[in-house]
Each structure stands twice: as structure tokens, then as C-alpha cells.
Amino acid sequence: ENVGAGKDSRERDFVRLLNPLGEEYSVMRTILLPNMLEVLGRNYSRNISRVKAFEIGNTFYNNINNKDSLPDERDSLVIGCYGEDESFFTLKGILEELFVNLGIYDTIYTPESNYEAYHPGRCARIMIRDIELGIIGEIHPDISDKYGIETKCYCCELNFDQVMNYADTERFYKPLPKYPAINRDIALLVNEEVYAAEMERTIWESGTSLLERVELFDIYRGKQVQQGKKSVAYTLTYRASDRTLTDEEVTKVHQNVLDSLKEKLDAVLRDV
């Protein structure tokens, strides 16, 4: 109830204990978010100016198909933070670092506005291949107030079992490059609803083996960009392991990348 879960929500379909130690311990938790908010609130009440915390723990759901059977049990991961330098994007950066270390590279963040625990304009579902991994966002002020947190705080919760299903921690090593790289910067105009992850996937798919790195360095919205559009800028690094690339080779591959972005996402080079 404290995190805005409605009476009919999945989060309130608790597994109830027959012999609880007390009313507070009469049900098994379906999400870890309330526990994290209690931790953040406790630290805030003790004048701790900046906090980052996480928990991996079990959550339990009644079996949808047969409520008389054993409950579904899964591992969940919750991360929470608040502080002067913390934001949605610092928390997203923590997640991205986690995903890279687990060998997960194709996550997409889709806007979410109906999860009442989070600010409707600052919340996203974390998806991979149409499967939901979790949710991330800024906690709604009405919710954080209930836990005595009088500042912006940010949380994410992942189905950690699902995350590990997609993890690939096998590592392959190769010698340091002997030949120089060639960098090309591009600024692309795309529709506002196009995600950076979609653009990066398209770049990787069309860049052939010569594409070594894709780095996002700017997203711009302003007077020089028409309404409903945004400018997204990348540095693309090309390199061959067995030779020095010619400008003609890079131009051919680079043009293929631009053509694919135009065809799949209607992304065009921005005149600057």
C-alpha cells in the first residue's frame, strides 16, 4: 500500500502464512522496493546526505494457474540511491555497467507512466527481446514522503533470475591492436520516440567487422531542431586487425551504416 500498489495489483497478491509471528510478518513479499525505501528513509532521518544501496532477495507470488500449488519463488535485485549528484541517469549507468559485466548488451528502456510508485514522466521498463527485466525510475514524491525521504530518490528492481537467463559471462581475449583506428562523428536527426538502443543496434548490425566501438556523446533538443525531433551524436571507431584501413574502405562501411539508419529508423544526418 505504501508504494501505491492497487488492491487488484499483482504486487498485492500475497502468499499468506498460516502461522505468522505477527500481522507485520503474515505475508511474503512480492517486491523488494518497500524494503529499499525503508533503508533510504532510515539513512535520510539520520542526516546521511548521500546513499547508494542494493539488495538481492527472494520474492514470492501465488501460482496464477493453481493457487493451491507451491508459490512461484524468484530472486530479485533492487538498487536505490539519493544524493546531490544522483539522478535517473546515474542509476541507469550503474545498471548498464552491471549488464556489460554480465554480457548483456541489447537492453531497451521503454517509457512507463502507470506504475504508481514512480514519477510518471521519469520511469522506464527495462526490456530485452520483448521480455521485461525490471523497472527503473524516480520515486513519486507522494511515495517517498511516506518513508520520510524529503529529497529525490531513485530505484530500480530487476527480476534477477530473468537477468541471469540472458547473461553471458564467457570472455574471449585478443591481442592489443597493431594498426591505427579511424573515427567518424555523426549527428543524426530522429523522431523523439526512437530509442538510443535501437540506433546502436542498427549501427552494430550494419557496421561489419570493421566497426570496433560506438560511443554516444550528445543528445540535443533545442531551437535548431524541429519539434518532435532530437539530435543524437555518436563517435564510430573503425579498425582492422590485420592492416591499416584506407579512407575508401571506411567510407564504404560508414555509408552502409548511414543508409541502414535511414531505412530502418528514418535517421538522417543533421546539418551543423
Buried (B, 14 or more C-beta within 10 A) or exposed (E): EEBBBEEEEEBEBBBEEEEEEEEEEEBBBBBBBBBBBBBBBBBBEEEEEEBBBBBEEEBBBBEEEEEEEEBEEEBBBBBBBBBEEBBBEEBBEBBBEBBEEBEBBBBBBEEBEEBEBBBBEBBBBBBBEEEEBBBBBBBBBEBBEBBEBEEBBBBBBBBBEBBBEBBEEEEEEEEEEEEEBBEBEBBBBBEEEBBBBBBBBBBBEBBEEBBBEBEEEEEBEEEEBEEEBBBBBBBBBBBBEEEEBEEEBBEEBBEEBBEBBBEBBEBEEBEE
